[in-house]
Amino acid sequence: MLDTSTVILLGRPSDPWLLPTDSVVSAITLAELSAGPQVARVAKERVARQALAEDVPIYTSNLGDFEGSEGLEVAKVPQLAS
């Protein structure tokens, strides 16, 4: 499952080989992209729960967003250099 930060980087990740061959995007990520950052903090918990329920990892460039999500596999996606 790709996190919002990773979806935003699609097409320009620093190392595309770190991304899974097959991936999914949660409805929460779609809502975040539509509604903006106002819902981001609460939504992260929903994304983590959905990923746990689906037994899929989260790919994100914001590891801190998922700290404390016990049992959740989180993979780091490097941000582009400025």
Buried (B, 14 or more C-beta within 10 A) or exposed (E): BBBBBBBBBEEEBEEEEEBEEEBEBBEBBEBBEEEEEEBBEEBBBBBBBBBBEEEBBBBBBBBEBBEEBEEBBBBEBEBEEE
